[in-house]
């Protein structure tokens, strides 16, 4: 049965376009907004808040993929949220 194997490649046109689109939005728009924030804001606060952005993505990921993120992701998000709250309240 040689030669009858299916191609299980995940690199479809849709996946490639979604990857490019998310890169443009994530890096292009995201970094532009961080630069605008740095023009008027304190660098420490801007960098702390921008580093916490992946935590906001967990619920978005859950809604869009219909799969709950792993427990470790939620625990990590709790640490990030707690650390950010401590830095902003003590700073």
Steps between C-alpha positions, in 0.01 A plus 500: 500500500788729439411837349143512635587691818311822569680829533443616858678830450354786701647764270189586308441836335252595774748422778776697330275804449379486861859479621607800292190696606552433870866596468414831334232578755693376801836650422402792280201638683608379844846651488365822351264536795784430744710771334212748527460409867872557559480854364282619789523224760762368737710223349463275804122510500473463122735201493325335795158533342618392155666190644168402659323504162529121442284447810215680324536257211400193706126575497521602134673172420233310691217670309655472155633145522219359717770327709580591857866594551700267722505542876865608486407791274241621750745464790759698304240765422419526870868556579530766230184675615609492865850622421372782282254605773781501757732704280232757420379530860844515661660715231 
